[in-house]
Each structure stands twice: as C-alpha cells, then as structure tokens.
Amino acid sequence: LCLSYLAGKEKRTIGALSHEVKAWQAEGVFTGEEADCYLQKLAEREQHEGFVCSLLGQESLTLGEKKAIARWYENYGYGDSMVQEALLQAGAKKDVWYLNGILKSWQAKGLRTIHEVRGGGAAQSPESRNILVSRDTPGGNDFLQDAAQRPRRLKRKD
C-alpha cells in the first residue's frame, strides 16, 4: 500500500519508500486496515490543504503550514466554515499563520461554532471572557494593590 501510494505521488525510489515506511511506523501504521485509515486521513489532509490554498490564493504550502492546517481540522475539530470565518476576521492579513492564531485563540476560548464566534454563544458570557487558562487561581502580583497608599511619582521638569 505504501509503495502504491508513493507511485501515485511520482516518488519511485527506494529512499522515498524507506522514508515513507518510517513515517507510517511513527504514526502507528502496521496493518493493512491501519494503512487504509491512514491513507484516507492523508487524502482528507490534501483536500483541506487545497481548500486553504484556494482561499488564500497560494500555490503551495510549507511543511509547517500543512501541520497547522491538519491541527485545525483534526485536533480542534473545525470545518471549512470556521476557516472561512477566520479568514473574514483576518481582513487583509491573509496567511496561514495569522489564521492559525485566530483559530488557536478560538479553540482556547472554547468557541466551536460560527454563532459563538460572532458573539451569540454561551462561551461569550462575561464569566468566560479573559480567563487565564494556565492556572486555576490568579497569581499574587496585583500591581493595583495598595495603589492609594503609594506615593505618587511625578515626571521631573529638567
């Protein structure tokens, strides 16, 4: 299966086969059924990459950009409509990394649909905004603590 996959990609060397088999092993592909599922995942990735390229008007993508796009669809669970919404919100800044930042922030905020992104969802309640995700309780460095008792510092007039 790996060899036929590579033949379809116009890669017909032993080196390419060796590299691809190692990549499949790293992904946990050892049986024919796993290979079929993996090939289906690769086909879906190519479809998503083509969609994003057409949206951005790009010819090709770097490996990092391909990994970011795979993360949007596979890890975050977003579809084409969420990617299009991110592109609308990006405005003139139309590149993969800017879209990645938008989609990553939505995922961190728990926004799952376009309705929630546009402000109509429960995730936009005042209690859920501006929450520090890395820890449960805020740190002890409150710069406004005792602000009224601190002496004022004025700029010198030199």
N, C-alpha and C positions, 0 to 999 in steps of 0.2 A: 504493500500500500504506500509506503514511504517513497519507494522508487517511482511508482506511477504518479504520485503527487509531484515529485521533482521533475519528471519528464514533462508534465503539463506546464511547469514553470520555466521550461527550456534550460534546466540545470541537469546535465547528464554526466557529471564526473564522480569519481569515487570519493573525492574530497567533499563534494557537496552532499553526497549520501551519508558519509560518516558524520558530518556536522549536523545534518538534519536528524539522524537517528539519535545522536546525543541530546539534541534539543527535545525530541519526543520523550526520551527517557527522563529528562529533567522535569517534564510536565506530567510524568506518571503514566505514560502510554506504553503498554507492554503487550496487550492482546489486540485481536482484530476488532472486537467491539469497542474498545477504548480508542483505537485508531479511527474508527468510523465517527465516533463522537467528536474526537479532536479535529478531524478534517471538516466536520460540519461547523465547529467553532471557528476554524480558520476562514471558512467561506463567509461566515457571518461577519467576522472582523474585516475582511476585504470589502464587503458590502458597506459596512459602516464607514470605513476609511474613504471609500469612493463618494459616499454621500457628503461627508465633511469636506472633501476636496472640491466637490461641485459647489457647495455653499460658499466656500472661501475663494473659489476661483484659482486653486492651486493645481499644479501638475502632479506633484509628488509630495511625500511626507518623509520626515526623518524617522529613525527608529524610536526616538523619544516621543515624538508626536504620535506615532502609532500606538505606543504603550499607553499614552494618556487617553487616547480615544477608546481603546479597549477598556480602560478603567471606567470611563463614563458609562458605558453600556453594561459591562459585566459586574463591576463592583458596586457602583452607585445605583444601577438599575434604571437609568434614564433611557428614554427612547429618542427618536428623531425629533419629536415635537419639543422636547426640553432643550435639545441642542439648538434648534431654530430659535427658541425663546431667548436663550443665552446670546445668540448672535444678534437678535434685535436689541437686547440691552447693552451689548458691546458697542453699538454705534459704529464709529469709524475705525475702531481698534479691532480689526478683523484678522486675528491669527489664532492658532490652536492654543497657545499658552495663555492668552487673555481669556478665551472661552474656558480653559481648564480652571483658571482662578475663579471664575463665576460659578461654574458647576461644583467645584470643590466647596465653595462657601455655602451654596445651597444645600449640599449634602450634609455639611456640618450643622446647619440650622435645622435639618430635618424636613426640608421642603421637598415634596415628592411630586407635585403636580403643578401645572401652569397656573391654576387657580390660586394655589398657595403662594407661588412666586409673585403674582400680581397683587398680593395683599388680601385675598379673600379667605385664606385658610386659618385654621386654629393655630397653626405654628407661628402666626404673626401676632399672637396676643402679647400684651405688654410684659407679661411674666416671662415669656420665652425669648425676648429680644435681649441682645447684649449679655448673654450668659457666657462666662469663661468656661470653656469645655474641659480644660486640662485639670481642673480640680473642683471639688465639691464646695469648699468654703473659700472666700476671698482671703488674700494674704493680709498681713498686718501692717503694711506700709501705706497708710492712708495719709496722703500729703495735705489734706484739708483738716486733719485732726489738730485741734488747738490753734486754729488759724486766727481766731480773735485775740488770743493772748500773745501771739508772737509779735515782736517789734517790726514795724514797717521798714522796709528798705527803700530808700529813695535814690534816684539817679543823681550823681554829682553833676554840678554845673561847673565844668572846667573852662 
